[in-house]
Amino acid sequence: MKKDIKKLKFLVLALGTCAAALISPAQNANAEIFNAEQTKEIEVLFKKFLSDNPELILKSVDDFRSVQEKKTQQSAQKNLEEYASYFADENLPSAGNPKGDVTIVEYFDYNCGYCRKAFADIVKIIEEDKNIRVIFQEMPILSPSSIKMASIAMAAHKQGKYFEMHAALMDYKGGQSDSAFYGVAEKLGLDIEKLKADAASADVKAQIRKATDMARSLDIRGTPGFIIGNKIYPGYIGLDGLRDAVKAARANKAKGE
């Protein structure tokens, strides 16, 4: 028993010494902390400790992940606060009430099945709640055709027909060729030559890249993703989820949060 306690004390001392070495490497660079015999004993103790307590390894990993996730969430929330002026821009592609008391921001990809479901939810909620503003943010991450569709939608925005193009692409089920997408635009009465030029422009590319980069800085890694009030909701949340989030946003606003 005394021998085990002695070994435990030795292990604690070893861990403390190793930590000090890591914290102040310059001071320990030329010092030999343990001799060969001590090093071997430490290795044996570590192996036995890990063998006897495997659950502590998993707990350590879980704790590390938890800390990292908390840091990521804090960083995302801070970034969201800094983006307030961006989302206040009335020139962003949007629907609903431009002066709505709650804003829903949606990040999406036209090739995302859940984004298509979310679009139906968005249409429903702006029909039943006349005090909501919805901002659409292109996040084409699933395929090259996603980028093409996003570019065409943003080009349509320059002709004042973003929502019409957005709705048509969300409902589109045909081939993935450029000509097919422009065929959809032609049916909406858009100037196709101007649309093509704008879709290929540096301005449209920059807008899409900015939206995608912002999404990632908000820890939105996939589509769809939402910002409702001052909360971030990654993933599909359904119509009831949107309603609950809007209700929570209004409550927080009333409390001055």
C-alpha positions as CSV (number, residue, x, y, z in Angstrom):
1,M,0.0,0.0,0.0
2,K,2.8,2.4,1.0
3,K,4.6,1.5,-2.2
4,D,1.6,2.3,-4.3
5,I,1.1,5.7,-2.6
6,K,4.8,6.4,-3.2
7,K,4.4,5.6,-6.8
8,L,1.3,7.7,-7.1
9,K,3.1,10.6,-5.5
10,F,5.9,10.1,-8.0
11,L,3.5,10.1,-10.9
12,V,1.9,13.4,-9.7
13,L,5.4,14.9,-9.3
14,A,6.3,13.6,-12.8
15,L,3.1,15.2,-14.3
16,G,3.8,18.5,-12.5
17,T,7.4,18.5,-13.7
18,C,6.4,17.7,-17.3
19,A,3.8,20.5,-17.2
20,A,6.4,23.0,-15.9
21,A,8.7,21.9,-18.7
22,L,6.0,22.5,-21.3
23,I,5.2,25.9,-19.8
24,S,8.8,27.1,-19.6
25,P,10.7,25.1,-22.3
26,A,13.5,27.6,-22.5
27,Q,14.4,27.0,-18.8
28,N,14.3,23.2,-19.2
29,A,15.8,22.8,-22.6
30,N,19.2,21.7,-21.3
31,A,18.0,19.9,-18.2
32,E,17.5,16.2,-18.0
33,I,14.3,15.9,-15.9
34,F,14.3,12.1,-15.5
35,N,17.0,9.5,-15.8
36,A,16.4,6.3,-17.9
37,E,15.1,4.3,-15.0
38,Q,12.6,7.0,-13.9
39,T,11.4,7.4,-17.4
40,K,10.7,3.7,-17.8
41,E,8.8,3.6,-14.5
42,I,6.7,6.6,-15.5
43,E,5.8,4.8,-18.8
44,V,4.8,1.7,-16.8
45,L,2.7,3.8,-14.4
46,F,1.0,5.6,-17.3
47,K,0.1,2.4,-19.1
48,K,-1.3,0.9,-16.0
49,F,-3.2,4.0,-15.1
50,L,-4.8,4.2,-18.6
51,S,-5.5,0.5,-18.5
52,D,-7.2,0.7,-15.2
53,N,-9.1,3.9,-16.0
54,P,-10.1,3.9,-19.7
55,E,-13.2,6.0,-18.9
56,L,-11.0,8.9,-18.0
57,I,-9.6,9.0,-21.5
58,L,-13.1,9.3,-23.0
59,K,-14.1,11.9,-20.3
60,S,-10.9,13.9,-21.2
61,V,-11.8,13.9,-24.9
62,D,-15.5,14.8,-24.1
63,D,-14.3,17.7,-21.9
64,F,-11.9,18.9,-24.5
65,R,-14.7,18.9,-27.2
66,S,-17.1,20.6,-24.8
67,V,-14.6,23.4,-24.2
68,Q,-13.8,23.8,-27.9
69,E,-17.5,23.9,-28.8
70,K,-18.2,26.5,-26.2
71,K,-15.3,28.7,-27.6
72,T,-16.7,28.2,-31.1
73,Q,-20.2,29.2,-30.0
74,Q,-18.9,32.3,-28.2
75,S,-16.9,33.3,-31.2
76,A,-19.9,32.8,-33.5
77,Q,-22.1,34.9,-31.2
78,K,-19.5,37.7,-31.2
79,N,-19.3,37.6,-35.0
80,L,-23.1,37.8,-35.2
81,E,-23.1,41.0,-33.2
82,E,-20.6,42.5,-35.5
83,Y,-22.7,41.6,-38.6
84,A,-25.7,43.6,-37.4
85,S,-25.1,46.5,-39.8
86,Y,-24.7,44.0,-42.7
87,F,-28.1,42.4,-42.0
88,A,-29.7,45.8,-41.7
89,D,-28.9,46.6,-45.3
90,E,-32.2,47.0,-47.2
91,N,-30.5,46.0,-50.5
92,L,-30.0,42.4,-49.4
93,P,-32.2,39.8,-51.1
94,S,-35.3,39.5,-48.9
95,A,-39.0,38.9,-48.6
96,G,-41.8,39.7,-46.1
97,N,-42.0,43.0,-44.3
98,P,-38.9,45.2,-44.8
99,K,-39.6,46.9,-41.5
100,G,-40.5,43.6,-39.6
101,D,-39.7,43.5,-35.9
102,V,-38.0,40.1,-36.3
103,T,-35.5,39.1,-39.0
104,I,-34.9,35.6,-40.2
105,V,-31.7,35.0,-42.1
106,E,-31.5,31.8,-44.1
107,Y,-28.3,30.2,-45.5
108,F,-29.2,27.7,-48.2
109,D,-28.1,25.7,-51.3
110,Y,-30.5,25.1,-54.2
111,N,-29.4,21.5,-54.4
112,C,-30.3,20.9,-50.7
113,G,-33.5,18.9,-50.1
114,Y,-34.0,20.3,-46.7
115,C,-33.6,23.8,-48.0
116,R,-36.5,23.2,-50.4
117,K,-38.6,22.1,-47.4
118,A,-37.4,25.1,-45.5
119,F,-38.5,27.4,-48.4
120,A,-42.0,26.1,-48.1
121,D,-41.8,26.9,-44.3
122,I,-40.5,30.4,-45.1
123,V,-43.4,31.1,-47.5
124,K,-45.9,29.9,-44.9
125,I,-44.5,32.0,-42.1
126,I,-44.4,35.2,-44.0
127,E,-48.0,34.6,-45.1
128,E,-49.2,34.1,-41.6
129,D,-47.0,36.7,-39.9
130,K,-46.9,40.1,-41.5
131,N,-44.2,41.5,-39.2
132,I,-41.3,39.2,-40.3
133,R,-38.4,40.1,-42.7
134,V,-36.6,37.2,-44.3
135,I,-33.1,37.6,-45.7
136,F,-31.8,35.1,-48.2
137,Q,-28.0,34.3,-48.1
138,E,-26.5,32.1,-50.8
139,M,-24.3,29.3,-49.6
140,P,-23.6,27.1,-52.6
141,I,-21.5,24.3,-51.1
142,L,-23.0,21.0,-52.6
143,S,-22.0,21.1,-56.3
144,P,-20.8,23.3,-59.1
145,S,-24.4,23.7,-60.3
146,S,-25.2,25.1,-56.8
147,I,-22.7,28.0,-57.5
148,K,-24.3,28.6,-61.0
149,M,-27.8,28.8,-59.6
150,A,-26.7,31.1,-56.8
151,S,-25.0,33.3,-59.3
152,I,-28.1,33.5,-61.5
153,A,-30.3,34.3,-58.5
154,M,-28.0,37.1,-57.4
155,A,-27.9,38.4,-61.0
156,A,-31.7,38.3,-61.0
157,H,-31.6,40.4,-57.9
158,K,-30.0,43.2,-60.0
159,Q,-33.1,43.1,-62.1
160,G,-35.5,43.3,-59.1
161,K,-36.6,39.7,-59.4
162,Y,-34.6,37.8,-56.8
163,F,-37.6,36.2,-55.0
164,E,-39.2,35.0,-58.2
165,M,-35.9,33.4,-59.4
166,H,-35.3,32.0,-55.9
167,A,-38.7,30.4,-55.8
168,A,-38.4,29.0,-59.3
169,L,-35.0,27.5,-58.6
170,M,-36.2,26.0,-55.3
171,D,-39.0,24.3,-57.3
172,Y,-36.8,23.3,-60.2
173,K,-36.4,19.6,-60.9
174,G,-34.8,19.5,-64.4
175,G,-31.3,19.1,-65.8
176,Q,-28.3,20.9,-64.3
177,S,-27.1,22.7,-67.4
178,D,-26.6,26.5,-67.7
179,S,-29.1,26.6,-70.6
180,A,-31.7,24.9,-68.4
181,F,-31.3,27.5,-65.6
182,Y,-31.4,30.4,-68.1
183,G,-34.5,28.8,-69.6
184,V,-36.1,29.2,-66.1
185,A,-35.1,32.8,-66.0
186,E,-36.4,33.5,-69.5
187,K,-39.9,32.3,-68.4
188,L,-39.7,35.0,-65.7
189,G,-39.2,37.7,-68.2
190,L,-35.6,38.4,-67.2
191,D,-33.1,40.1,-69.6
192,I,-31.0,37.0,-70.3
193,E,-27.9,38.7,-71.8
194,K,-27.7,41.1,-68.8
195,L,-28.4,38.1,-66.5
196,K,-25.4,36.2,-68.0
197,A,-23.1,39.1,-67.7
198,D,-24.1,39.8,-64.1
199,A,-23.9,36.1,-63.1
200,A,-20.3,36.0,-64.2
201,S,-19.3,39.4,-62.7
202,A,-16.8,39.8,-59.9
203,D,-19.4,41.7,-57.9
204,V,-21.8,38.7,-57.7
205,K,-18.9,36.3,-57.0
206,A,-17.8,38.5,-54.1
207,Q,-21.3,38.7,-52.6
208,I,-21.6,34.9,-52.7
209,R,-18.2,34.4,-51.2
210,K,-18.9,36.9,-48.5
211,A,-22.1,35.2,-47.5
212,T,-20.5,31.8,-47.4
213,D,-17.5,33.1,-45.3
214,M,-19.9,34.8,-42.9
215,A,-21.9,31.6,-42.5
216,R,-18.8,29.6,-41.6
217,S,-17.7,32.3,-39.1
218,L,-21.2,31.9,-37.5
219,D,-20.5,28.1,-37.2
220,I,-23.0,27.3,-39.9
221,R,-21.3,24.5,-41.7
222,G,-24.1,23.1,-43.7
223,T,-27.5,24.0,-45.2
224,P,-30.0,25.2,-44.2
225,G,-28.9,27.4,-41.4
226,F,-30.8,30.2,-39.7
227,I,-30.3,33.3,-37.7
228,I,-33.5,34.4,-36.0
229,G,-33.2,37.5,-33.8
230,N,-29.9,37.1,-32.1
231,K,-29.8,33.3,-32.1
232,I,-28.1,30.9,-34.5
233,Y,-29.9,27.8,-35.6
234,P,-27.8,25.3,-37.6
235,G,-29.9,22.8,-39.6
236,Y,-33.5,22.4,-40.6
237,I,-35.9,23.3,-37.8
238,G,-39.3,23.1,-39.5
239,L,-42.2,25.4,-39.5
240,D,-43.0,25.0,-35.8
241,G,-39.3,25.6,-35.1
242,L,-39.4,28.9,-37.0
243,R,-42.5,29.9,-35.2
244,D,-41.0,29.1,-31.8
245,A,-37.8,30.9,-32.7
246,V,-39.6,34.0,-33.8
247,K,-41.7,34.0,-30.6
248,A,-38.4,33.7,-28.6
249,A,-36.9,36.5,-30.6
250,R,-39.8,38.8,-29.8
251,A,-39.7,37.9,-26.1
252,N,-36.0,38.6,-26.0
253,K,-36.5,41.9,-27.8
254,A,-39.2,42.9,-25.3
255,K,-36.7,42.2,-22.5
256,G,-34.1,44.3,-24.2
257,E,-31.8,41.4,-24.9
